[in-house]
Every structure is written in C-alpha cells, then in structure tokens.
Amino acid sequence: MIPLHKRKANKLIPVLLCLCLFIFSCILITLIILRMINTETIIRNIDLEEMLDDTEIAYYMENRLNGLPFNNSNIDLDDIVVFVQSDPVSREISNIADKYISALSAGNFSYHITTGEVFDTLQNLSPELNDFFDHQMTESDHRQLVRILDDILDLRGMTISGLFEDFGIDTTLPYILFSHITLAGVIILLIINLLLICLYHKENIKSVLLFAGIPVAFSGFIFLVTGMIFESLQELMSGTLYTLARLADDIGYLIIRCGIVFCIAGLLPVAIYLFLRYKSITARTPPVSGQKYK
C-alpha cells in the first residue's frame, strides 16, 4: 500500500507542473506582445501637443526652425505635431525606436542615434520636408537641419541609459523584458516543463496531451479576455482619454491575436487526446446483443 504522503505528492506534482506551464506560457505571451507592439501607432496616437504645450522645448523648437534661412513658412507647435505624426515621419521615427529597442535587448545602454542616421532619415523624408518648410531642400539644407536638430535634442546625450534616467526609470526591468536572454530562458524553461510532464506521465503518454494542452489554452484564454477588455475601452473612454483608448484598441487587438494563437495551440492537443480516448473506449465496447462482427 502506498503511504499517504506519497499519494499526496503524486497528486500534487502534476498540478505544480501544470501551474508552472501556465505561468511560463503567460510570461512568453507577454514577451511576444512587447516585441510586437507597433511604435509607429503609438507615435501617431500619443498627444504630443499636450505634452509639449507651454514648455521651453516647444518654444525653442519653434524659434530654431523658424530661424532657418531656407524656411518659407511660419511654423508653430501644431505644425510640428502634425508633421511628426504623419505616416511617413512616424514610420521613420518608428525605425529609429526599433534600433533603440534592439540595442536595449543586447544590453547596449550607451547606444544613441548619430547625426549620420538623422541625415539619412531626413533624406528619406525629402518630400515631406519640402512641404513643411515650403522650400525645395538641398543636401546643404539637410545638413544644416541636422545640426539644428542635434542642438535641440542633443543626440549624443540621447543614450538609452540617459533617456531612462531623464524619465526616472531604472534600466534593469526594461532590459529583462526585452533581452534575448530572457526570451530564450523562458522558452527553455517551458520546454523543460513539457519534458517533465512527459516524464511524469510516461506510463500513459496520451495524458501528456491533456496536461500540457489545458495550461497553454488557459493562458491563451486569459489574454484573449484581456484583449477584449482593452478593445472595449475605445467605446468607454472619451475626451482626454480618447488617445489612450485608441492605443488600447491597437494593443488590445495584438493581445487578442496572441491569445487566440495560444488557445488554439492548447486546445489542439486536448482535442487529439479526447479523440484518442473516444477511439479507445469504442474499441473496448462489446457489441450489442445480436450484433455480428464484420
């Protein structure tokens, strides 16, 4: 007869393995979502005018841009915000943000955008700059604009560590969230967890499909519901919160997609388990009285 404490342990181990698999799946979904968030959408929807209104940086930008010798228009904060949030410009800024994220994930906290990269970006935005300044920009104009932007933004000071310090954020948590090591570590732990479930249920390998599928499906379901709540925020919010609602709508759609993928990934092995179990039961069921075997 198996001792009571061993029977309790035998019941507790599969529960703990399933719980760990659920936790690792949730962490993996979170890391995937963080890497899939569209920075271009955030740039287009964030309320830059409210953030910069009546600030020294806003007045300084207006004065420096209006003071350019090739500028033929009267630029104010509204014009700057509309320009920055236009599709081509927000796309280029998003590319720069992706470089910062890549550097962060590699642990390069001293990375900053260079004047050469800014010049290349301005070259890509020549048509938009021509309209913004009401002037046909030349290469010399682009280089002068780079110097002005460097003076306004202090590109060398825009390191990852410097930006986090300005916002009062410690670099540890962002690095952990975006590090390739973290993502690889979670995937490895998830695989080990699955192997332990297989090892524990080696005498009934079909049950692995059930004990592995349910936690993954449940983690996907949690994120699916969360994404739907985010989606509903756009209808619930108004006024000054509308921008947050639009951001929530985009992020909510992303969370829903990831939730659906993990739901399918978890429900598929469960469906296979139920199908195999049904086949096994029907194979053992004796024929009805009077029914002949084929």
Protein Blocks (a to p, Z undefined) as FASTA:
>chain_A
ZZfklmmmmmmmmmmmmmmmmmmmmmmmmmmmmmmpcfklmmmmpcfklmmgopaklmmm
mmmmmmpmklcbdcdfklmmmmmmpmklmmmmmmmmmmmmmmmmnopakbccdfklmmmm
mmmmmmmmmmmnopacdfklmmmmmmmmmmmnommlmcfklmmmmnopafklmmmmmpmk
lmmmmmmmmmmmmmmmmmmmmmmmmlmmmmmmmmmmmmmmmmmmmmmmmmmmmmmpgcjl
lmmmmmmmmmmmmmmmmmmmmmmmmmmmmmmmmmmmmmmmmmmpccdehiacZZ
